[in-house]
Amino acid sequence: MTGIVIQARKGSTRLPNKMVLPFYKEKGVLELLFEKLTTHYSTEKIVLATTINTIDDELIAIAQKFNIKTYRGSEDNVLERFIKAATQFNFKTIIRICADNPFLDIEHISQFISEIEHNNLDYVSYKLPNGLPTIKSHLGLFTEAVSLKALLSVSKSTSLSLYQEHVTNYIYTHPESYKIQLLEMPNYMANTENIRLTLDTIEDFKLEQDLYKKMKSKSVETLVNYLKNNQVLLEKMKHEISKHSK
């Protein structure tokens, strides 16, 4: 079975508590993400993977409000957290979601599930123009799919903290060892290198909060085209991209 595992914690260095800060109508980004996912997927297939730190008790409470399953594990070893969460809930493949992406498109998730399950793959993502998966961008729009088998292989192959923190990095940087499929992004995603919709800083938060109010009910394509035609917002996003490498 393929499950959706959401990575979230309150102890962010750059923007503490970003998961629960009021983002839209007093709701935090994690709660908004749960609302979005549970309209499309059974809660049986959704797991919040957070940490054993007591400050993350609040995230557990939010998940429970939506009847979403939870797993608590290492704060630093995110790879181990994903492996143990998937193992506990019998997920053979995982849709990995970083909760700090309030504009996450969920329409593509079914495509990723189909690709990884039917073709017996280890990793599926959309591909950037530079050939890298979209997790290496600031877009904040798309997920990635990965097999539990591949994650277990990574944990046995390396103990470097880089790969424990960035769960799938080892897989797509060692393509000779894994069955990887990088799909072409939708046509409307051309020329989007200056779009930043991931949420890491207070500057991101303020910009995306205003944008969310305007675009909440719009499609991702409409959102992207709006941003392409808004030079003021693009310049602000470009400035944040220059400050934070991926």
C-alpha positions as CSV (number, residue, x, y, z in Angstrom):
1,M,0.0,0.0,0.0
2,T,1.1,3.6,-0.7
3,G,0.7,6.0,2.2
4,I,1.1,9.8,2.5
5,V,3.6,10.7,5.1
6,I,3.8,14.4,6.2
7,Q,7.0,15.7,7.7
8,A,6.4,18.5,10.3
9,R,7.8,19.9,13.5
10,K,7.6,23.1,15.4
11,G,11.3,23.6,16.1
12,S,12.2,25.3,12.9
13,T,15.4,27.4,13.2
14,R,14.5,30.1,10.7
15,L,10.8,30.4,11.6
16,P,9.9,28.7,14.9
17,N,6.2,27.5,15.2
18,K,5.6,28.1,11.5
19,M,3.3,25.0,11.5
20,V,0.8,26.6,13.8
21,L,1.2,30.4,13.3
22,P,-2.2,31.8,12.1
23,F,-1.9,31.7,8.4
24,Y,-5.5,31.9,7.1
25,K,-8.6,32.4,9.2
26,E,-6.7,31.6,12.3
27,K,-5.6,28.2,10.9
28,G,-2.0,27.2,10.6
29,V,-0.4,25.7,7.5
30,L,-0.5,22.2,8.9
31,E,-4.2,22.4,9.6
32,L,-4.9,23.8,6.1
33,L,-2.9,20.9,4.6
34,F,-4.9,18.3,6.6
35,E,-8.1,19.9,5.3
36,K,-6.9,19.7,1.8
37,L,-5.6,16.1,1.9
38,T,-8.6,14.7,3.8
39,T,-11.0,15.9,1.1
40,H,-9.2,13.6,-1.4
41,Y,-7.7,10.8,0.6
42,S,-8.8,8.4,3.3
43,T,-7.2,9.2,6.7
44,E,-6.2,5.5,6.8
45,K,-3.5,6.4,4.2
46,I,-2.3,9.7,5.9
47,V,0.4,9.8,8.6
48,L,1.9,12.8,10.4
49,A,5.6,12.0,11.1
50,T,6.8,14.4,13.8
51,T,9.3,14.3,16.6
52,I,9.4,13.0,20.2
53,N,10.0,16.6,21.4
54,T,7.2,17.7,23.6
55,I,6.8,21.0,21.7
56,D,5.3,18.9,18.9
57,D,2.5,17.7,21.1
58,E,0.4,20.4,19.5
59,L,0.9,18.9,16.1
60,I,-0.2,15.6,17.3
61,A,-3.4,17.2,18.7
62,I,-4.1,18.8,15.3
63,A,-3.7,15.5,13.5
64,Q,-6.0,13.8,16.0
65,K,-8.7,16.4,15.3
66,F,-8.7,15.1,11.7
67,N,-8.4,11.4,12.7
68,I,-5.0,11.3,11.0
69,K,-2.5,8.7,12.2
70,T,0.7,9.8,13.8
71,Y,4.3,8.6,14.4
72,R,6.9,10.3,16.6
73,G,10.6,9.7,16.1
74,S,14.0,11.3,15.9
75,E,14.2,15.1,15.6
76,D,17.4,15.0,13.5
77,N,17.3,11.7,11.7
78,V,14.3,12.3,9.4
79,L,15.2,9.3,7.3
80,E,14.7,7.0,10.2
81,R,11.5,8.8,11.1
82,F,10.1,8.0,7.6
83,I,11.3,4.4,7.6
84,K,9.7,3.7,11.0
85,A,6.5,5.5,10.2
86,A,6.1,3.5,6.9
87,T,7.0,0.2,8.6
88,Q,4.5,0.8,11.5
89,F,1.6,1.5,9.0
90,N,2.6,-1.1,6.4
91,F,3.4,1.4,3.6
92,K,5.5,-0.1,0.9
93,T,5.7,3.2,-0.9
94,I,5.4,6.7,0.4
95,I,4.2,10.0,-0.9
96,R,6.5,12.4,1.0
97,I,5.1,15.8,1.9
98,C,6.9,18.6,3.6
99,A,4.2,20.5,5.6
100,D,5.7,23.9,4.9
101,N,4.2,24.1,1.4
102,P,0.8,25.9,1.8
103,F,0.2,25.9,-2.0
104,L,0.9,22.2,-2.4
105,D,-0.8,20.8,-5.5
106,I,-2.4,17.4,-4.7
107,E,-3.8,16.8,-8.1
108,H,-0.5,15.2,-9.2
109,I,-0.3,12.7,-6.3
110,S,-2.5,10.1,-8.0
111,Q,-0.1,10.2,-11.0
112,F,2.9,9.6,-8.8
113,I,1.2,6.7,-7.0
114,S,0.3,5.1,-10.3
115,E,3.8,5.5,-11.6
116,I,5.7,4.1,-8.6
117,E,3.2,1.2,-8.0
118,H,2.7,0.0,-11.6
119,N,6.3,0.3,-12.7
120,N,7.9,-1.0,-9.5
121,L,10.0,2.1,-9.1
122,D,12.1,3.4,-6.2
123,Y,11.5,7.1,-6.8
124,V,9.2,9.4,-8.7
125,S,9.2,13.2,-9.0
126,Y,8.7,16.0,-11.5
127,K,11.9,17.1,-13.2
128,L,13.3,20.6,-13.2
129,P,14.9,22.0,-16.3
130,N,18.4,21.3,-14.8
131,G,17.4,17.6,-14.6
132,L,17.0,17.5,-10.8
133,P,13.8,16.6,-9.0
134,T,11.6,19.5,-7.8
135,I,12.5,18.9,-4.2
136,K,15.7,20.7,-5.1
137,S,13.8,23.9,-6.0
138,H,11.9,26.6,-4.1
139,L,8.6,25.9,-5.8
140,G,6.9,24.2,-2.9
141,L,4.1,22.8,-5.2
142,F,4.9,19.1,-5.6
143,T,5.5,16.0,-3.7
144,E,7.8,13.0,-4.3
145,A,7.2,9.3,-4.2
146,V,9.7,6.8,-2.8
147,S,9.7,3.1,-1.9
148,L,10.4,1.9,1.6
149,K,12.9,-0.5,0.1
150,A,14.9,2.4,-1.2
151,L,14.9,4.2,2.1
152,L,16.0,1.1,3.9
153,S,18.8,0.8,1.4
154,V,19.9,4.4,2.0
155,S,20.0,3.8,5.8
156,K,22.3,0.8,5.3
157,S,24.5,2.6,2.7
158,T,25.4,5.8,4.6
159,S,25.3,7.4,8.1
160,L,26.1,10.9,6.9
161,S,23.8,13.5,8.5
162,L,23.1,15.0,5.1
163,Y,21.2,12.0,4.0
164,Q,19.5,11.5,7.4
165,E,18.1,15.1,7.2
166,H,17.3,15.1,3.5
167,V,15.4,11.9,3.1
168,T,15.6,11.2,-0.6
169,N,18.8,13.0,-1.5
170,Y,21.0,9.8,-1.6
171,I,18.5,8.2,-4.0
172,Y,18.5,10.8,-6.7
173,T,22.2,11.5,-6.4
174,H,23.0,7.8,-6.9
175,P,20.7,7.0,-9.9
176,E,22.8,4.0,-10.8
177,S,21.6,2.2,-7.7
178,Y,17.8,2.9,-7.9
179,K,14.9,2.8,-10.3
180,I,14.1,6.4,-10.8
181,Q,11.5,8.2,-12.9
182,L,11.6,12.0,-13.3
183,L,8.5,13.2,-15.1
184,E,8.1,16.3,-17.2
185,M,6.3,19.1,-15.3
186,P,3.0,20.5,-16.7
187,N,3.6,23.0,-19.6
188,Y,2.4,25.9,-17.4
189,M,5.5,25.3,-15.2
190,A,7.9,26.6,-17.8
191,N,10.0,29.6,-16.7
192,T,9.2,29.3,-13.0
193,E,12.7,29.4,-11.6
194,N,12.0,32.6,-9.7
195,I,8.9,31.3,-8.0
196,R,9.3,30.5,-4.3
197,L,6.2,29.1,-2.5
198,T,8.0,27.1,0.2
199,L,7.8,28.6,3.7
200,D,11.0,29.0,5.6
201,T,11.2,32.6,6.8
202,I,9.0,35.4,8.2
203,E,9.4,37.1,4.8
204,D,8.0,34.0,3.1
205,F,5.2,33.8,5.6
206,K,4.0,37.4,5.1
207,L,4.2,37.2,1.3
208,E,2.5,33.8,1.1
209,Q,-0.2,34.7,3.6
210,D,-1.3,37.6,1.4
211,L,-1.1,35.5,-1.7
212,Y,-3.1,32.7,-0.1
213,K,-6.0,35.0,0.7
214,K,-6.2,36.0,-3.0
215,M,-5.6,32.6,-4.6
216,K,-6.9,30.0,-2.2
217,S,-9.7,28.8,-4.4
218,K,-7.7,29.1,-7.7
219,S,-5.9,26.2,-9.5
220,V,-2.2,25.8,-9.4
221,E,-2.0,26.8,-13.0
222,T,-3.9,30.0,-12.3
223,L,-1.6,30.7,-9.4
224,V,1.6,30.2,-11.4
225,N,0.4,32.3,-14.3
226,Y,-0.6,35.1,-11.8
227,L,2.9,35.0,-10.4
228,K,4.6,35.0,-13.8
229,N,2.8,38.3,-14.5
230,N,3.5,39.9,-11.2
231,Q,7.1,41.3,-11.2
232,V,6.9,42.8,-7.7
233,L,6.2,39.4,-6.2
234,L,8.7,37.7,-8.4
235,E,11.4,40.1,-7.3
236,K,10.6,39.5,-3.7
237,M,10.7,35.7,-4.2
238,K,13.9,35.9,-6.2
239,H,15.5,37.9,-3.4
240,E,14.6,35.1,-0.9
241,I,15.8,32.4,-3.2
242,S,19.2,34.1,-3.4
243,K,19.4,34.0,0.4
244,H,18.5,30.3,0.8
245,S,20.2,27.6,-1.2
246,K,18.6,24.2,-1.8
